């Protein structure tokens, strides 16, 4: 069975609902987050591995997804849903909490 057949319409839609940052916003965030005072990561190496994987998934069509992509999508949806209410209304929290969600493509202050 092709990986694209494993991606239900529900997972595809839910992933794109909870990942509310565009690929450009996420890439810029990962670049900023990984930049240090004296060292800056190369753009394709910036950020945490899961954030980079989310970027890859965002750049693919549903028919091009792999089994690993599906696992990443399921993981990201589960993490964001465990940290946020179902309605995803904008919500302020600690900077650390917000940044950890932004690392995987969800800005809790961005309107749904």
N, C-alpha and C positions, 0 to 999 in steps of 0.2 A: 504494500500500500504506500503510495506517495505521501510525503509529509504534508503536502497541501491538502490531502484528503483528511488528514488528522486534525486540521485546524477548523474547528467548527465556526460557524458564522457568529456564534455567541462569544467565543474566545477572541476572534478577530475584532469584533465590535467593542468588547469590553477592554481589550488591550488599548485600542485607539481612543477609548473614552478616558481611561485612567492615566494614560501617558498623554498629558495635556501640553507638553512642551513640543515645539516643532523640532525637527532634526537640527536646524540651525541654532535654535536657542539652547538645545542640549549640548551641541558641540561647543558652543561658546562658553557655556557653564563649565563643562569638563575642562576646557583649556584654562579658564580662570582658576578653578578649584585646584588644579594640579600645578599651577605656577608657584614657584617659590621665590625667595628674595634674590637668589643667585642662579637658579636653574629653572628652565621651562621645558616641559615635556614636548616632544614632537606631537603635532595634532592627532595623528593616528594612534598615539600611545597615551594620550591625556585621559585622565579620569580613571575611575574604578572599572574593572573588567565587565561588570554587569551593565554599567552605563554605556560602555563601548558596544556591547552586544545589543542593547536596546537601539542604539544608533543604526547598527547593521540591519536589524529587523525593520526599522522605520523606512529604510531605503529599499526594501524588497516588496515585490508584489506577492500576494497571497499564494500564488501558484509556485513561487520560487523558494518558499520556506523549507527549512530542513527540520528534522526531528529535534535537533538541538535548539533551533529557533522556537519551536513549540514549547519546549521546556522553559526557555527564558521567558516567553510570554506568560506562561502559567505562573511562574515564580514571581514576576513583576506584578501581575494582577493580584496575587495573594498578598504580597507585601504591602502594596498600596491599600488594598481593602482592609487589611488588618490595622493599618495606621489611620485610616480615614473612615468617616461615616459613609453610608451608601449614597447619599445625595451629593457628596463632593463639594459642598458649599465652601467658599473661601474661608479659611480658618487660620488665624495667627497662632503660632506656637513658638517654641524656642528656636533659635537660629540653627542649632545642631540638628534638631528634628526636621526642620524645613530643608536644610542642606542635604540630609541623608535621602530625603524623598526626591529632591532635585537631581541627585546623582543617578537616579534611575528614570528620570524623565517626567516627574510629577511635581509641579509647583503648587503647593497648597494654598497660595494666595491668589492664584489665577482663577478668574471666574469660569465656572463650568460651561 
